Every structure is written in C-alpha cells, then in structure tokens.
Amino acid sequence: MGTSNSVGPPYKRIVAKFGTSLLTSGTGRLDLEVMADLVGQVARLHHQGQEVIIVSSGAVAAGRERLGKVQERGGVPFKQVLAAVGQGLLMNAYEQLFSQHAIPIAQALLTRGDLSQRAGYLNARNTLLALLGLGVVTIVNENDVVAVEELEGTTFGDNDNLSAMVANLVDADLLVLLTDQAGLFTADPRRDPSARLIPRVEKIDSAIESLARDTLNSQGIGGMATKIEAARLATSSGVTVVIAQGREKDVLPRLAGGEGLGTWFPPSSSRRESRQRWLLAGPYRGRLVVDPGATTALKEQNRSLLPVGIREVEGDFQRGEIVCVYDPQGNCIACGLANYSSHDLQKLRGVHSRDIPALLGYEYGEEVIHKDNLALM
C-alpha cells in the first residue's frame, strides 16, 4: 500500500458523487459555500475539456429546511415528500452557481427500473452522452417520488450505487465518491485514533468489506459500506474509483489528474470486456442479415451498423433489445443493442441513414447498432 503522488493518468470522463454529509457540512441544510466551491472545481475541469456528470444528494435535506418545523414522520413516503420539495431547490442552487461560469446544466432523475430495461438503459445512455457532447453538465439524482421501497428492486437505495450505475452507463474513466471522510481506513477513524488510511485497494474482498461496516453517517443514507459496494460494481465495469474527502482543497482537479488522494480502486476488468460480456449474455430477440460491405465494416473496421448494409430482418424485437448480426453465409458475427425496432427496420433495410426521418417520421440516430453497443463474436 504505497503512497505514490500519482496513481493514474489524467481522466477525461468523470462521474462525481456529492454526498449529503458533504453538501450540508453535517447540518440539516445545504451549505452553499461548499456547493459553490465544488461547482467551481467542476467548471475548471469543464473549461479545460474534461467531461463531468454530477450525482448529487441533498434534495431531502433541502426539503427539510424549506418546510421548517413541520413534524417529522417515519417511513419512505415522508422522505419522498421532502425530496419532492427539495429537488427543485437543489437544482435552483446548482443553476445559479453554474450560471456564474456560463455552463448550462440539465437534470436527470433515474430509477433502477429505468436502467434494468434495455430500452430505458439505451434512452438514458443516449441522452446523457448527447448532453456531454453539447457541453452540458448533468445533475443526476434518484427519482425518489416514484422509486418506492415497496417496489422491490426498483430503487438504488443510495446515490453511491446510482453513481456506479451512471459511470457504467456513460463509460466513465473515473468515478469520484466525495464524502466527509478521507477514504477507507484500517478502522473507523472517529472511534480509533490509530486508524490508517488505505491509499489503494487492488481487490475488494471480505476483509475490505468488514472494514467498511458500521460507518453510517447521520445525514445521508449510505455509509462506507455502500461506497465499497458501489466501487465493486464500477470497477467490475472497467471504471477506476476513488473515495476521498470532499473538503480537500481542489480535490476534483487533483483527482482528475491522478493525484494519490483518498483510497483508489483500480478496475478489475476493461470497459470493453465488461460490456461485451453483458451483450453476449443475451437474450437475443432477433436476427439481422447484412451484406459483405457491412460485414467488413463491422469485423475489420470497428464501424457501426448502418441501415444501408442490412439485407434481412428476422424476429419481433423492440428498440433497445439485443439482436444477432449474421453475414451472408449465415455466420453470427456480432450482437448488439438495436436502435430501432424490427417493425422500423423492415422499412429501413438497404436505405441510407439520411432517409430515416422521411421514412419513419422520427429518428433515433443514423446507426442501427452503434459500435459502442456492439460485441463481435
């Protein structure tokens, strides 16, 4: 466990998670000075060409402050009320702060159910990537009003896991989990003065998980245990993860440059390997037979599949479902997420991408399968 000043290369695409304890400084209200400092750091990265998506907690705290001395009630429904009141206040704070840097922002509210369905996954991915391409900083949060505990499996439960899902969704290079602690320690530093910071974790095993237990903070939902869970998810998807103290001076630019602050978790597999495993796992809903030109473009040139190269469309599938691609000899050469349904592709096969809007009355892009959503066999 060395303490090298640099643990990795500069990172281009970054997902930064701001926890409630950081944004409120441990109080029950948003700390606008802390938010302004973090926004300034994001702005600096933005203006030097790096891409940042923020996963932000704080809506419940903002709602609680706005409602004042309203009687607290237990359970999920009241927290949803607080989130509904506070989400607009949270976004208004971000809007005012980012406007000082002439940076447009967007809001994206997601649930686990949105991302577990392939069409929802594809829609969210395409939207977030398009926003990055336009230079917009997106503020992501869980859609607490509809993501209820009683609907098993639909909630992330905390923004740590949501941030890991978003990092995977947009193929991020780095996931930064900013909190009120300096990273993962050998023991809880608030209880044990001899606790030492662990600068690097090569593998998340039972010993690492045991170190993260019993560190739930007072303001947020997730403690260190959920951050380790998020790190496991993100690193298995090819994303580097770091847990660091959010009040550290210029923490985001320093981490984006690879400085050895906090606790770093290197990826356990490449993004390509992780995504290919996900795509190859299926299930496959249809078949596309392509011509020799498209076969060469896919196998030898790492290109996307365009409608002009499609000869036949088989099966009944929807946009966002996985289909297999076959060459003229009947060999399965690839599989991937279809940008168009089988019904649409019956109209589009063999045509140029520029003709898609005229034939359908709408378009989801010029590719039938984007190269980033394609796995070669």
C-alpha positions in Angstrom: 0.0 0.0 0.0 2.3 2.8 -1.3 1.6 6.5 -1.2 2.6 7.5 -4.7 1.7 11.0 -5.6 0.1 9.9 -8.8 -1.9 6.7 -9.1 -3.2 7.0 -12.7 -3.4 9.0 -15.9 -5.4 12.2 -16.3 -9.1 11.2 -16.7 -11.3 12.5 -19.4 -14.9 11.5 -18.4 -15.7 11.7 -14.7 -18.7 11.0 -12.6 -18.6 12.8 -9.3 -20.9 11.9 -6.5 -21.6 14.6 -3.8 -23.0 13.1 -0.6 -25.5 14.7 1.7 -22.9 14.9 4.6 -20.6 16.9 2.3 -23.2 19.2 0.8 -24.7 20.0 4.2 -21.4 20.1 6.2 -23.1 17.7 8.6 -26.0 20.1 9.3 -29.6 19.8 8.2 -29.3 22.4 5.4 -27.4 22.9 2.1 -24.1 24.6 2.6 -23.9 27.0 -0.4 -20.3 27.8 0.2 -19.3 24.2 -0.1 -21.5 23.8 -3.2 -20.0 26.9 -4.8 -16.5 25.5 -4.3 -17.4 22.2 -5.8 -19.1 23.8 -8.8 -16.1 26.0 -9.3 -13.9 22.8 -9.5 -16.3 21.2 -12.0 -16.2 24.4 -14.0 -12.4 24.3 -14.1 -12.4 20.8 -15.4 -15.2 21.6 -17.9 -13.3 24.6 -19.4 -10.2 22.5 -19.9 -12.1 20.0 -21.9 -12.9 17.3 -19.4 -16.4 15.9 -19.1 -18.2 15.7 -15.7 -21.5 14.3 -14.7 -22.6 15.0 -11.1 -24.6 12.6 -9.0 -25.9 14.8 -6.2 -27.7 14.0 -2.9 -29.2 16.8 -0.9 -32.8 17.0 -2.0 -34.2 15.6 1.2 -32.1 18.0 3.3 -33.2 20.9 1.1 -36.8 19.9 1.5 -36.5 19.6 5.3 -35.0 23.0 5.5 -37.7 24.6 3.3 -40.6 23.1 5.3 -39.1 24.3 8.5 -40.6 22.9 11.7 -43.0 20.5 10.1 -43.5 17.4 12.2 -41.1 14.6 11.1 -42.7 11.3 10.2 -41.1 8.0 9.7 -41.0 5.9 6.6 -40.4 6.3 2.9 -43.5 8.4 2.0 -42.4 11.4 4.1 -38.9 11.2 2.7 -40.5 11.3 -0.8 -42.4 14.4 0.2 -39.1 16.1 1.4 -37.4 15.0 -1.8 -40.2 16.4 -3.9 -40.0 19.8 -2.1 -36.2 19.8 -2.1 -35.3 18.7 -5.6 -36.3 22.0 -7.2 -34.4 23.9 -4.6 -31.3 21.8 -5.1 -31.4 22.3 -8.9 -32.0 26.0 -8.4 -28.9 26.3 -6.3 -26.9 24.4 -9.0 -28.4 26.6 -11.8 -27.4 29.8 -10.1 -23.9 28.5 -9.3 -23.1 27.1 -12.7 -24.6 30.2 -14.5 -21.7 32.2 -12.9 -19.4 30.1 -15.0 -21.6 30.2 -18.2 -22.1 26.5 -18.1 -25.6 25.1 -18.9 -26.9 22.3 -16.7 -29.6 19.5 -17.0 -31.4 17.4 -14.6 -31.8 13.6 -14.9 -33.9 11.7 -12.4 -33.4 7.9 -12.7 -34.6 4.7 -11.0 -33.1 1.2 -11.1 -36.1 0.1 -13.2 -35.2 2.7 -15.8 -31.8 1.1 -16.3 -32.7 -2.5 -15.9 -34.9 -2.4 -19.0 -32.7 -2.3 -22.2 -34.8 0.4 -23.9 -34.6 2.6 -20.8 -30.9 1.9 -20.5 -30.4 2.9 -24.1 -32.5 6.0 -23.8 -30.7 7.2 -20.7 -27.3 6.4 -22.2 -28.0 8.3 -25.4 -29.4 11.3 -23.6 -26.5 11.6 -21.1 -23.9 11.2 -23.9 -25.7 13.7 -26.1 -25.7 16.2 -23.1 -22.0 15.6 -22.7 -21.5 16.3 -26.4 -23.3 19.6 -26.1 -21.1 20.7 -23.2 -24.0 20.4 -20.6 -23.2 19.4 -17.0 -25.9 16.9 -16.0 -27.1 16.7 -12.3 -28.3 13.1 -11.7 -30.4 12.0 -8.7 -32.7 9.1 -7.9 -36.3 9.8 -8.7 -37.4 9.4 -5.1 -41.0 10.3 -5.7 -41.7 7.2 -7.8 -38.9 4.8 -6.6 -40.6 3.4 -3.6 -39.2 0.8 -1.2 -42.3 -1.4 -1.7 -41.5 -2.0 -5.4 -38.7 -4.5 -4.8 -35.6 -4.0 -6.9 -36.6 -0.6 -8.4 -34.6 1.6 -6.0 -30.9 2.2 -5.8 -31.3 2.8 -2.1 -28.5 5.4 -2.1 -26.6 7.6 -4.5 -23.4 5.7 -4.2 -24.8 2.8 -6.2 -26.6 5.2 -8.5 -23.3 6.9 -9.3 -21.7 3.5 -10.1 -24.6 2.7 -12.5 -24.2 6.1 -14.2 -20.4 5.6 -14.5 -21.1 2.3 -16.2 -23.9 3.8 -18.3 -21.7 6.5 -19.9 -18.4 4.6 -20.0 -16.7 6.9 -17.5 -13.0 6.8 -16.9 -13.3 7.7 -13.2 -15.9 7.6 -10.5 -15.2 10.0 -7.6 -17.1 9.4 -4.4 -16.7 12.6 -2.3 -17.7 12.3 1.3 -16.8 13.7 4.8 -14.1 11.1 5.3 -10.6 10.9 3.7 -11.2 7.5 2.3 -11.2 3.9 3.6 -9.3 3.3 6.9 -8.0 0.3 8.7 -10.6 1.1 11.4 -13.2 3.8 11.9 -11.1 6.9 12.5 -13.8 8.5 14.6 -13.5 5.7 17.1 -9.9 4.5 16.7 -7.1 7.2 16.7 -4.6 4.6 15.4 -6.7 4.0 12.2 -4.6 4.5 9.0 -5.8 5.5 5.5 -5.6 2.7 2.9 -4.4 4.5 -0.3 -5.1 1.7 -2.7 -7.3 -1.4 -2.8 -6.4 -3.9 -5.5 -9.2 -6.3 -4.7 -12.5 -5.9 -2.8 -12.7 -9.0 -0.6 -14.4 -9.9 2.6 -11.6 -8.2 4.6 -12.2 -4.9 2.8 -15.9 -5.2 3.3 -15.5 -5.7 7.0 -13.5 -2.5 7.3 -16.4 -0.6 5.8 -19.1 -1.8 8.2 -20.7 0.4 10.9 -19.8 3.7 9.4 -23.3 5.1 8.6 -23.3 8.8 8.7 -26.0 10.9 10.4 -27.3 12.9 7.4 -27.1 10.6 4.4 -28.3 7.1 3.6 -25.1 5.5 2.6 -22.0 5.0 4.7 -18.7 3.5 3.8 -20.3 0.1 3.2 -22.4 1.4 0.3 -19.3 3.1 -1.2 -17.4 -0.2 -1.2 -20.5 -1.8 -2.8 -20.5 0.9 -5.5 -16.8 0.5 -6.0 -17.2 -3.2 -6.6 -19.9 -2.5 -9.2 -18.0 0.2 -11.0 -14.6 -1.5 -11.1 -16.2 -4.7 -12.5 -17.4 -2.5 -15.3 -13.9 -1.2 -16.1 -14.2 2.1 -14.2 -11.5 3.4 -11.8 -13.0 4.5 -8.4 -11.7 6.8 -5.7 -13.2 7.7 -2.3 -11.9 11.0 -1.0 -12.6 13.9 1.4 -14.8 16.4 -0.4 -13.5 19.4 1.6 -9.9 18.8 0.5 -8.7 21.8 -1.5 -9.2 21.5 -5.3 -10.0 17.8 -4.7 -11.7 17.2 -8.1 -9.0 18.7 -10.4 -6.3 16.9 -8.4 -8.1 13.5 -8.6 -8.9 14.0 -12.3 -5.1 14.5 -12.8 -4.5 11.2 -11.0 -3.1 12.6 -7.7 -3.0 10.0 -4.9 -5.6 11.4 -2.5 -8.1 9.2 -0.7 -8.5 5.5 -1.5 -8.2 4.3 -5.1 -9.8 1.2 -6.6 -8.4 0.1 -10.0 -10.7 -1.5 -12.5 -11.0 -5.3 -12.3 -11.7 -5.6 -16.0 -11.7 -3.4 -19.0 -14.8 -1.5 -20.1 -14.8 -3.4 -23.3 -14.6 -6.8 -21.6 -17.4 -5.9 -19.2 -19.7 -4.5 -21.9 -19.1 -7.4 -24.2 -20.0 -9.9 -21.5 -23.2 -8.1 -20.9 -24.2 -8.0 -24.6 -23.1 -11.6 -25.3 -25.2 -12.8 -22.3 -28.4 -12.0 -24.3 -31.2 -12.9 -24.5 -31.3 -12.3 -28.3 -34.6 -11.1 -29.7 -33.9 -11.1 -33.5 -31.6 -11.5 -36.4 -30.2 -9.0 -38.9 -28.5 -10.4 -42.1 -26.0 -7.9 -43.5 -24.2 -7.6 -46.9 -20.5 -8.1 -47.5 -19.7 -4.4 -47.1 -21.3 -4.2 -43.7 -19.6 -7.5 -42.7 -16.2 -5.9 -43.5 -17.1 -2.7 -41.7 -18.0 -4.5 -38.5 -15.3 -7.1 -38.4 -12.3 -5.3 -39.8 -13.0 -1.6 -39.4 -14.7 -1.3 -35.9 -17.6 0.6 -37.5 -21.3 0.9 -36.5 -24.0 -0.9 -38.4 -26.0 1.3 -40.7 -29.4 0.5 -42.3 -27.9 0.6 -45.8 -26.0 -2.7 -45.0 -29.0 -4.7 -43.8 -30.5 -7.3 -46.2 -33.0 -9.1 -44.0 -34.7 -8.5 -40.6 -36.0 -11.6 -38.7 -37.9 -11.8 -35.4 -40.0 -9.4 -33.4 -38.0 -7.1 -31.3 -38.2 -3.6 -29.8 -35.8 -0.7 -29.7 -33.1 -1.4 -27.1 -33.3 -5.2 -27.3 -30.3 -7.4 -28.2 -30.1 -8.8 -31.7 -27.6 -11.0 -33.6 -25.9 -9.9 -36.8 -25.3 -12.5 -39.5 -23.1 -12.4 -42.6 -24.3 -13.5 -46.0 -23.1 -17.1 -45.3 -25.2 -17.4 -42.2 -22.4 -16.9 -39.6 -23.2 -14.9 -36.5 -20.6 -12.2 -36.4 -21.8 -9.9 -33.7 -24.6 -9.0 -31.3 -25.7 -5.6 -30.1 -28.4 -3.2 -28.9 -30.8 -2.2 -31.7 -31.6 1.5 -32.0 -34.7 0.6 -34.0 -37.5 -2.0 -33.7 -37.9 -4.8 -36.1 -41.0 -3.0 -37.5 -38.9 0.1 -38.2 -36.0 -1.9 -39.7 -38.3 -3.6 -42.2 -38.8 -0.1 -43.7 -35.1 1.0 -43.3 -33.2 -2.0 -44.6 -31.0 -1.1 -47.5 -31.6 2.7 -47.2 -29.2 5.5 -46.4 -29.3 7.0 -42.9 -30.2 10.4 -44.2 -33.6 8.9 -45.4 -34.6 7.7 -41.9 -36.7 10.7 -40.8 -38.6 10.8 -44.1 -39.4 7.0 -43.9 -40.3 6.9 -40.2 -41.3 10.5 -39.3 -38.7 10.3 -36.5 -35.1 9.1 -35.9 -33.0 7.7 -33.0 -29.7 8.3 -34.8 -28.1 7.2 -38.1 -26.9 3.8 -36.7 -29.0 0.7 -36.4 -26.4 -0.5 -33.8 -23.7 1.9 -32.6 -20.2 0.4 -32.4 -20.2 1.1 -28.6 -23.2 -1.2 -28.2 -21.8 -4.0 -30.4 -19.8 -7.1 -29.4 -18.1 -9.1 -32.1 -18.3 -12.9 -31.9 
